[in-house]
Amino acid sequence: VATFIVQKILLDDVGLDYICTTAERFFAVGRVLRNMVAAIAEQPSSRLLKHIIRCYLRLSDNPRACDALRSCLPDMLRDATFSTCLREDQTTRRWLQQLLHNVGVSRVPTLQAGAGFDHMLVS
C-alpha cells in the first residue's frame, strides 16, 4: 500500500518536484525503493514490482533524478532477476525497458560518479 501511495505522489508533478528538490528526499525514496526491490527478489510479487518500476520510471522524468539513477538503480532491475515476474506483464516490461532507456543504461550495471544529486551531498 505504501509503495502505491508513493507512486501516486510521484505521478503528480508537484509530488515529483517535491521529492526531487533535495538530495535527501530523493535518496530517502530511492533507499526505500531499493529495499523493496531486494525484498521482492526474495519473495516475488508481480503487483509490487509493477508499482516499484512505475515509481522509478516517474523519477526518471526529472533530469537530476534521472542522472542519479544511473548509479543507484538496483542491479536486479538491469539483469534477469525478475524475468519470471515480468513474463506475463507486457506493460511493466515496457516500463522497465523505458526506464533503462531513460537512464541510459544497458542491462549491465554502470557506475558514474558526480551525476545527478552527488554535488548536493557535499557539506
ChimeraX attribute file (.defattr): number of C-alpha atoms within 10 A of each C-alpha:
attribute: neighborCount
match mode: 1-to-1
recipient: residues
	/A:1	8
	/A:2	7
	/A:3	19
	/A:4	16
	/A:5	11
	/A:6	18
	/A:7	22
	/A:8	15
	/A:9	17
	/A:10	23
	/A:11	17
	/A:12	12
	/A:13	12
	/A:14	11
	/A:15	15
	/A:16	23
	/A:17	15
	/A:18	14
	/A:19	21
	/A:20	21
	/A:21	15
	/A:22	13
	/A:23	19
	/A:24	14
	/A:25	13
	/A:26	20
	/A:27	19
	/A:28	12
	/A:29	19
	/A:30	21
	/A:31	15
	/A:32	13
	/A:33	22
	/A:34	20
	/A:35	13
	/A:36	16
	/A:37	23
	/A:38	15
	/A:39	12
	/A:40	15
	/A:41	15
	/A:42	9
	/A:43	9
	/A:44	16
	/A:45	14
	/A:46	18
	/A:47	13
	/A:48	16
	/A:49	22
	/A:50	20
	/A:51	20
	/A:52	23
	/A:53	21
	/A:54	22
	/A:55	24
	/A:56	24
	/A:57	25
	/A:58	20
	/A:59	26
	/A:60	23
	/A:61	17
	/A:62	18
	/A:63	14
	/A:64	18
	/A:65	26
	/A:66	24
	/A:67	20
	/A:68	26
	/A:69	28
	/A:70	22
	/A:71	19
	/A:72	18
	/A:73	23
	/A:74	18
	/A:75	17
	/A:76	15
	/A:77	20
	/A:78	19
	/A:79	13
	/A:80	12
	/A:81	14
	/A:82	19
	/A:83	11
	/A:84	11
	/A:85	18
	/A:86	19
	/A:87	11
	/A:88	11
	/A:89	13
	/A:90	10
	/A:91	11
	/A:92	21
	/A:93	18
	/A:94	12
	/A:95	17
	/A:96	21
	/A:97	17
	/A:98	14
	/A:99	26
	/A:100	21
	/A:101	14
	/A:102	17
	/A:103	20
	/A:104	14
	/A:105	17
	/A:106	12
	/A:107	15
	/A:108	8
	/A:109	16
	/A:110	14
	/A:111	13
	/A:112	12
	/A:113	10
	/A:114	12
	/A:115	16
	/A:116	19
	/A:117	21
	/A:118	13
	/A:119	11
	/A:120	11
	/A:121	9
	/A:122	6
	/A:123	4
